[in-house]
Structure formats: structure tokens, C-alpha cells
Amino acid sequence: MIKINIHDDEYQFDKLLKANIGKVILVDFWASWCAPCKMGMPDVKNLEEAYGADGFKVIYVSIDKHPNAWKKAAKDEGLDTGNSF
């Protein structure tokens, strides 16, 4: 079992996967300070919009050390907070 500890909250990766059985999942690791990560987000969001109805899902995982930076960047990028950790 893989556990992800993000900002003092623990998520079990297998539970995230089980909640999305039958879907194609892209796990996008990013950070608020990573310019290339943020540059690619519009393309990833376009993929999700184009193929979401067909079962394509994106789970965004921030590697930021400071929760406020992650939350602000997620909001600025318009990320789905239900899929952003």
C-alpha cells in the first residue's frame, strides 16, 4: 500500500485508485514554484475536458512544503480541489 502524506493529511493511493476503477488516471506531480509544471497544466486540463466523459481523470499531487503556497497555486490554476492533494 502506498500512502501519501500531504500537509498532515494521509491519503492511501490504492483508495484513490479504487474510487476510480475503470478510468484512465493521470497523476500529475507539480509544485507552486515549478514553472514548467504550471505551463503544462492547461494542456492537462484540456485533456481532462476532452476525455473526462470517456473516463479520463487527473489527480494533481503537489510537492509543495507549505500548504498556503499549494492552496493559492491550486486556486490560481483553477484546479478541481477534489482531485488536488
N, C-alpha and C positions, 0 to 999 in steps of 0.2 A: 504494500500500500504506500502510495506517495502522498505525503502531506505537504501542504503549502502553508507556511505561517506568514501571514501578511498583516502587518500593523496590529499585532497581538490577537488576530483572529486566525483560527486554524481551519483550513478547508481541506477536505480529502478529495484528491484529484479523481479517484475512482468514482466518488459520488457525483462529481460534476459530469463525468463521462456517462454514468448510468442514467442520469437525468436527461441525457440527450441521445439515448440509444437510437440508432437508425439514421443519425445525422452525420454529415461530414463536419468535423470540427477543426478549426484553425486556432491554435493557441498562439497569440501574439504577445511576446515579451517586449516590453517597452519601458521608457522612463521619461519623466518630465523634462529632463536635461538632454535627452538624446534627439538631436535634430534629424538624423536620418530616420529614426523611428516615427517621429511626428510627420515627416514628409510623406511616408508611406501610408499613413492612416487613411487619407481619402480614398486610395485605391482599395484598401482592405474593406472599408465601409461600402464602397461601390460594389464589391464582390458580394458582400452580405445582402445588400439591397437587391442585386440581380438574381441571386440564387437562394436567398433565405426561404422563399416559398417552396423550394425543392429540397429543403433540409440542410442547408449550409449555415453554420453558426460560427461566430467568432467569440472566443473568450480572451479578454485582454488581461494580462498579468503584468502589473507594474513592479519594477525592481527598485523603485524609489525607497530611500530610507526614512523619509519624512512624509507622514500621511497628508499633511496640508498641501505639499507640493503635488502629490499624486491626485488628490481630490480636485485641486484647482485645474490641473492639466486635463484631467478626465472631463471636467465640465467645459473647459475651453475647447476641447476637441469634439465635444458632443457625443461622448461615449455612452453607451447604454450601461447605466450603473448596475443593472442586474447581471451584466456579463463582464464587469470590470473589477478586478481584485488587485 
